[in-house]
Amino acid sequence: MMKVTSIERKENNVLDCKVQIDAEFYEKAVNNVYLMAKKDITVPGFRKGKAPRSVVEGMYGKDVFQREAIEALAKEIMLAIAGDPRVEPVDDPTITGVEMDDEGNAVVDCTVLTFPRAKLGKYKGIEITREIADVSEEAVDEEIDKIRQRSARFETVDRPAINGDTCIIDFVGYQDGVPFEGGKGDNYTLILGSHSFIPGFEEQLVGMSAGETKDIEVTFPTNYHVSTLAGQPATFTVTCREVKGSSVSEIDDDFVRDVSEFNTVEEFRNDQRSKMLIRENSRIYTDFINELLDKAADNMTDYEIPDEMVEKRLQTLSDSIKRKNGATGVEDEVFCSYIGMDKETYYTNLRPVAVAQAKADILLHEVAVEEGIQITKEDIEAGYAEYAKQYLVSEPYMRDMLSPASMCHELMTKRAKEIIEESAVVTDVSKDVKEEERAAARQRLRAEYDAKIEAEKKAAEEAKAAKQAEAEQAEEPKADAE
């Protein structure tokens, strides 16, 4: 149906690829586009939707349906490229053009970012410590108390509000005595201490009683997502309609039966301990693999990390953080204002992690090359079926979530990780010892990143100074001539 027919390596790890789509397969795609569009096509001499394809192409051009046909075949084109062991894509290809050959085949031009090469160091037999999973009785107590707090009942109380209470309020915001857009709310439910409003607002509601009205003076954060309010003072007139206090149950068998399928506190504690241990083991394994890859990656030499790889990892990290905070799809500026951080600081904090992850990607690619790991189109197809089953979703949904290039990367890195992990020399240690190691590693990573930024800054300053000196030297002959 389609295959990669030529590959030309360009600068900066970019390949130009040509993918040939067989004439019969391409013709079917074009005809499908025509059949879907024909009902809306008007051609003189024919009723709307009745013009033959040959007539439409004669009037509008032979390639009138080409763009839509190629778009319909985009995933198959990506699959052909991702499944070619010569390509090794970092990301999905970009289609740059289409030509037809003498036999009616469509030849699609694509550009693809590939993995940079590196010189592997030691990646087998790496010595590493691994934390022993442990869940203390105190940790179980804290977890059960969280459940107890979440299941608390809120009841109307006849007293001033305290931190932790829920207040039902009406409010109107003013700037210079004029109400501003978006600053009004009625019957709004606010938990005092939740920090869901701008700083200083909730704190001033403490002590209010039902039926009371007061003015609250606040200042919007400088990074607030509404530019006209950012950093500006405002006054809110707030009326407290109702105060609700929480009623927390005692931890006894009745409480356990209310919140779970168990009958006794002991059964409930054992269940919570088991769940916590599963989560702890999952966290430990993730930390172990990341540290193992960091150690192997530190042994690599002769490589550069493309900015595109770091930017892709940055976006993935940001999307993950937003998802965990229930902010999927929220714009960066808005999300950063919610967490009290400007966009530049947000991404500066994420960048060392993104760089480490991109570095690990290069490592795993080199291990895959060294070990002869190749991902075929058949592997990618099987991967979709396996992942759909693992995550309890349909295959079409999984195909929408992971492009062929992403699935190829997933399978390749999985196999490479297994090789590194299976050969590691592991020593199990306590949580306290491991935390000390992690703190030292974080400090080292931050220091390396800061040194890199400082070096880049110094290089930029030197280049600027050299350019300025060159310009001044060029001006001297002109001054002498005058």
ABEGO torsion letter per residue (X at the ends): XBBBABBBBBBGGBBBBBBBBBAAAAAAAAAAAAAAAAAABBBBGBBBGABBAAAAAAAAEAAAAAAAAAAAAAAAAAAAAAABAAAGBABBBBBABBBBBAAGBBBBBBBBBBBBBBBBBBABGBBBBBBBBBBBAAAAAAAAAAAAAAABBBBBBBBBBBBGBBBBBBBBBBBGGBBBBGABBBGBBBBBGAGABBBGAAAAABGBBBGBBBBBBBBBBAABABAAABGBBBBBBBBBABBBBBBBBBBBAAAAAAABABABAAAAAAAAAAAAAAAAAAAAAAAAAAAAAAAAAAABBGBBBBAAAAAAAAAAAAAAAAAAAGABGBBAAAAAAAAGBBAAAAAAAAAAAAAAAAAAAAAAAAAAAAAGBBBBAAAAAAAAAAAAAAAGBBAAAAAAABBAAAAAAAAAAAAAAAAAAAABBBBBBBAAAAAAAAAAAAAAAAAAAAAAAAAAAAAAAAAAAAAAAAAAAAAAAAAAAX
